[in-house]
Amino acid sequence: MAYNLKLFSITLLICIIFSPTETASRFSHYNCTNIETFSPNSNYKINLNTLLSTLSSKASDTINNGYYNTSISTIGGTEDTIYGLFMCIGYTHHCGNCVKNSAKTLTSMCDSKKEAIIWSDKCMVHYSDRSFFDTMEESPSWCVNDSLDYQGSLDGFNKMLSYLMVNLVKRVNKASPRHATKLVMKNSILFEDKIFNGHVQCIPDISNDNCMKCLKDGIDYLQTSCARGKIRGSVLYPSCIVRYDTYPYFAQPIGKRHKNGAQPHFIIFHILVPVMMFLVAVFLFVKCVFSALANYQARKAFMAKILTLFISNELIE
């Protein structure tokens, strides 16, 4: 009975530790940023439809490695030229669907605007009548935070978060060449009873210096006002994104090595804390089971000896 209770308790503890209690935050936000408009039958409208169709098509092609920009012009004129891009947020295998859905949202919600942007937890889509690919922009912006405050030492929490995010920015600065996908993810901080996952990302066309400034500004906004004291938060700019979460919201890298090209410049850093915790728990579980079985066999042998002695005494008497 005691053995069964002990085994049940250990199994229940493992189930509690590794059962998913949180889910990744989901969000979507659009901004029709330009006050300039166009008519439904204009060349700009035709170019916009072509642009969004192209972005949707390219987003499903892994050769683009999560980012693509282009411009569409009317033959014989430049006044109706439109510039656009998409960027997958992190390593997601759902970027194609995200870009298609985002294009539909912009078409319906910002139909007559010459510039618009939409962010979600999977991708970003941005178009404009001006060239913006290599320009660092922090407006418009969007803040995403959780309704739950961190329960614990706020000072310790802020120091941990600063260490996590600043370390990610340093890694981007050291490892990202020009025109590479400036993306670093890290699952590394075990703080009190939670594991915090960080994510920083810039569009590839801006310089490293501008990428660093954009990320640092985003982190400062994230910690001072956007998500101060919250267990998860994101700051989204047109040129960069910073995010932290207690849920491991990112997947493995998208994109493949090309036969006639270099390996895509993706950077990923994982410290396998959950895996190590799982292995330790399994080891302790197995050890406890064998220990319980050994004790059970020992008790069984001891009781057999006592019973034998008792029977022998009865026969002698």
Sequence and secondary structure as in RCSB ss.txt:
>XXXX:A:sequence
MAYNLKLFSITLLICIIFSPTETASRFSHYNCTNIETFSPNSNYKINLNTLLSTLSSKASDTINNGYYNTSISTI
GGTEDTIYGLFMCIGYTHHCGNCVKNSAKTLTSMCDSKKEAIIWSDKCMVHYSDRSFFDTMEESPSWCVNDSLDY
QGSLDGFNKMLSYLMVNLVKRVNKASPRHATKLVMKNSILFEDKIFNGHVQCIPDISNDNCMKCLKDGIDYLQTS
CARGKIRGSVLYPSCIVRYDTYPYFAQPIGKRHKNGAQPHFIIFHILVPVMMFLVAVFLFVKCVFSALANYQARK
AFMAKILTLFISNELIE
>XXXX:A:secstr
 HHHHHHHHHHHHHHHHHS        EEEE   S B  TTSHHHHHHHHHHHHHHHHHT GGGTTEEEEEE  T
T STT EEEEEEESSS S HHHHHHHHHHHHHHHSTTBS EEEEESSEEEEEESS  TTS    S EEEE SSB 
 S HHHHHHHHHHHHHHHHHHHHHH  TTS EEEEEEEEEETTEEEEEEEEE TTS HHHHHHHHHHHHHHIIII
ISTTBS EEEE SSEEEEEESS    S      TTS       EE  HHHHHHHHHHHHHHHHHHHHHHHHHHHH
HHHHHHHHHHHHHHHH 
